[in-house]
Amino acid sequence: MSRSGKTLTVFIIVFFLLLLSLTAIVTFFLIKEREIRAATEQKLVVSEKSREKIQGELKAAQEEITVLNNKIKDQDDKISELLDDLELEKGLREEIKNENITLKTQVDAVNAERKSFQDEVIGLREKNTFLENELSAAKDLRAQMAANFEEAQTKLKDLEAQLSSAAAVNLDKIVVTPVEPGVEVSNGVGQILKVNVENNFVILDLGSLNGMVENTIVEFYRDETLLGEGKVVRVQNIMSVADLLPPLVGSKLRVSDRVIIKK
């Protein structure tokens, strides 16, 4: 083979190699282009959904803006009417200013009066709660005392009948007078009549007739176990109210737990 033939053969081989490389490169770029197109189409779908969502939100916002604009327009109309009425009634801006100052003073006075009334209502509610608790405790004591009184009368009648039959002596009728709650308690020892778990206070059967005074510190016992302490905040003749001192809470106490005035 001549030199020119070899050169041509090498050229053809190089040409085919370049052609194959170019084909591979074109194929690679086509594949990448398809991948990019697919990714772009996916992004377009997501963007379309986002656009639809945003359009929906925008539509809702526009509707809300329309409603607000209508409300603002109504309010503007009302304000315009009020301003017209004020201008027709007063006619001068200085008079309107003076009237506003007067109205503000009246509003402040009304607010102060309302606050005072609210404070008074809160105090009356607290007092009513205390009185209701006292009434409930008094009813419980009265029922208990009535039962004890009836039992004592029955026992006395039986005893009177026995003595009359044994000694043939005419006895005068014995009358038992119920003792006021709390009076029989001595030496600063009493018991719990009612426990309010929600507000952490108790009602005691120790009152002013037992020497109880406000701000007295009392101790609560069950058997010989000290449960905690309380501070007397209100005192009546035959009972008192004590707030529980932390860490003691109402759930740890119960009716009939022993109360001792701390010395």
ROVEX-931419 format. One record per residue (C-alpha): x, y, z; residue in three letters. Coordinates in steps of 0.2 Angstrom, whole numbers, plus 2048, in hexadecimal, padded with zeros to 3 digits. Layout:
REM residues N
XYZALA
...
This chain:
REM residues 263
800800800MET
8078117FCSER
80A81F808ARG
7FB829802SER
7F081A805GLY
7F6817817LYS
7F382A81ATHR
7E1829813LEU
7DE81981ETHR
7E482282EVAL
7DA831829PHE
7CA827827ILE
7CD81E837ILE
7CF82E840VAL
7C0835838PHE
7B582683EPHE
7BC82884FLEU
7B883A84FLEU
7A7836848LEU
7A4829856LEU
7AA835863SER
79F84385CLEU
79083785CTHR
79383286EALA
794844873ILE
78484886AVAL
77C839872THR
78283F883PHE
77C850881PHE
76B84A87BLEU
76983F88AILE
76E84E895LYS
76285988CGLU
75384C88EARG
75884B8A1GLU
75885E8A2ILE
74885F898ARG
73F8528A4ALA
74685C8B3ALA
74086C8ACTHR
72F8658A8GLU
72D85E8BAGLN
7328708C0LYS
7258778B4LEU
71886C8BCVAL
71D8708CDVAL
71D8838C8SER
70C8818C0GLU
70587A8D0LYS
70D8878DASER
7078948CEARG
6F588D8D0GLU
6F788D8E3LYS
6FD89F8E3ILE
6EF8A48D7GLN
6E389C8E3GLY
6EA8A58F2GLU
6EB8B58E8LEU
6D98B38E3LYS
6D48B08F5ALA
6DE8BF8FAALA
6D68CA8EDGLN
6C58C48F3GLU
6CA8C8905GLU
6D18D98FFILE
6C18DC8F6THR
6B78D8906VAL
6C38E3911LEU
6C18F1904ASN
6AE8F0905ASN
6AF8F1918LYS
6BB8FF917ILE
6B090890BLYS
6A1905917ASP
6AC90B926GLN
6B191A91BASP
69F91E917ASP
69A91D929LYS
6A992892EILE
6A4934921SER
692935927GLU
699937939LEU
6A5945934LEU
69794D92AASP
68B94C939ASP
699953945LEU
69D961938GLU
68A965937LEU
68896594AGLU
69796E94FLYS
69E977940GLY
6AF97B947LEU
6BE96F94AARG
6C297795AGLU
6B1972961GLU
6B396195BILE
6C4960963LYS
6BD966974ASN
6AF959973GLU
6BB94B96FASN
6C595097FILE
6B5950989THR
6B093F982LEU
6C2938986LYS
6C093F998THR
6AF93699AGLN
6B6926992VAL
6C492699FASP
6B89299ADALA
6AC91B9A7VAL
6BB90F9A5ASN
6C19149B7ALA
6AF9119BDGLU
6AE9009B4ARG
6BE8FA9BBLYS
6B98FF9CDSER
6A88F69C9PHE
6B28E79C3GLN
6BD8E79D3ASP
6AD8E89DDGLU
6A58D99D4VAL
6B58CF9D6ILE
6B58D39E9GLY
6A28CE9EALEU
6A58BE9E1ARG
6B38B99EDGLU
6A88BE9FCLYS
69A8B49F4ASN
6A58A59F2THR
6AB8A6A04PHE
6998A8A0ALEU
69389AA00GLU
6A188FA07ASN
69D895A19GLU
68A891A16LEU
68E880A0FSER
69987CA1EALA
68C883A2AALA
67F878A22LYS
68A869A23ASP
68D86DA36LEU
67B870A39ARG
67685FA31ALA
684856A3BGLN
67F85FA4BMET
66C85BA48ALA
670849A46ALA
67B849A56ASN
66D853A5FPHE
660846A5AGLU
66C838A5FGLU
66F840A70ALA
65C843A73GLN
659831A70THR
66682BA7BLYS
660837A89LEU
64E830A87LYS
65481EA89ASP
65E823A98LEU
65082CAA0GLU
64481EA9DALA
651812AA5GLN
65481DAB4LEU
641820AB6SER
63D80DAB6SER
64C809AC2ALA
64A816ACFALA
63881BACCALA
63D82DACDVAL
63583BAC2ASN
643844AB8LEU
641855AB0ASP
642854A9DLYS
654856A98ILE
657862A8AVAL
667862A80VAL
66C872A77THR
677871A68PRO
688879A6AVAL
68D886A5EGLU
69A87FA52PRO
6AB883A57GLY
6A7888A69VAL
6AB877A70GLU
6BD877A69VAL
6CA87DA75SER
6DD87FA76ASN
6DD885A63GLY
6D9874A5DVAL
6CC871A50GLY
6C8868A3FGLN
6C686CA2DILE
6B386EA27LEU
6B6870A15LYS
6C486FA08VAL
6C587A9F8ASN
6D18719EDVAL
6D087D9DEGLU
6D488D9E8ASN
6DF8859F6ASN
6D588AA05PHE
6CC881A14VAL
6BE886A20ILE
6C2882A32LEU
6B6880A41ASP
6C188DA4BLEU
6BA89EA4CGLY
6BB8AEA56SER
6B28A6A64LEU
6C189AA65ASN
6CE8A8A65GLY
6D28A7A52MET
6D88B7A49VAL
6DD8BBA38GLU
6EF8B7A32ASN
6F08A9A3FTHR
6FB89AA39ILE
6F3889A3BVAL
6FA878A39GLU
6F0869A31PHE
6F2857A38TYR
6EC846A33ARG
6EE83BA43ASP
700841A48GLU
706845A36THR
709857A33LEU
70185BA21LEU
70686DA20GLY
70187FA25GLU
6F488CA21GLY
6F189FA24LYS
6E08A5A2AVAL
6D98B3A1FVAL
6C78B4A25ARG
6BF8B1A36VAL
6AD8AFA3BGLN
6A68ABA4CASN
6A6899A4BILE
6B1895A3BMET
6BF89CA31SER
6C789BA20VAL
6DA897A1EALA
6E4898A0EASP
6F0889A0CLEU
70388DA0DLEU
70E885A00PRO
7138789FDPRO
702872A05LEU
6F48709F8VAL
6E186C9FBGLY
6E285B9F3SER
6ED855A02LYS
6DF85AA0FLEU
6CE853A13ARG
6C0857A1FVAL
6C3853A31SER
6D5855A30ASP
6DB85DA41ARG
6E086FA42VAL
6EB877A4FILE
6EF889A51ILE
70288BA4FLYS
70A894A5ELYS
